[in-house]
């Protein structure tokens, strides 16, 4: 069921969950382990796991690090949000 928030409709799936799923899928497509992605983005592996599960709110700076490591754009990581 959609929620109305700041003048736009958002699905019940949170922004963080969609971004996390996107990162997981893109990482796997590129055959990169979660540990290697975290290392390349200079993040703790457990924090990367929380991002992929949609538990935490990654900053734009963190999303840029992840995107750069995967050789993608931030907009690719946030597609479908």
C-alpha positions, 0 to 999 in steps of 0.5 A: 500500500503506498504512503503519501510523503512530501507530496509524492507517493512512496511504496511500502518498500523503503528507499533503503531496502531498494538501494540495498537490493540494487547494490546486492544485485549489481555487486553479484552481477559484477562477481564482487564479494561483499568483503571486496566491495566494502574494502574498495569503498573503504567501509566496514564489511558489517556496515556494507551488509547492513546497507545491502539489507536496507537496515541503515541509511547510507549517506550520499558520500557512502553511495558515491564510494560504492558506485565508484568501486563498482564502476557505476553511477549513484543513479544506477544504485538508486534506480527504482526508488 
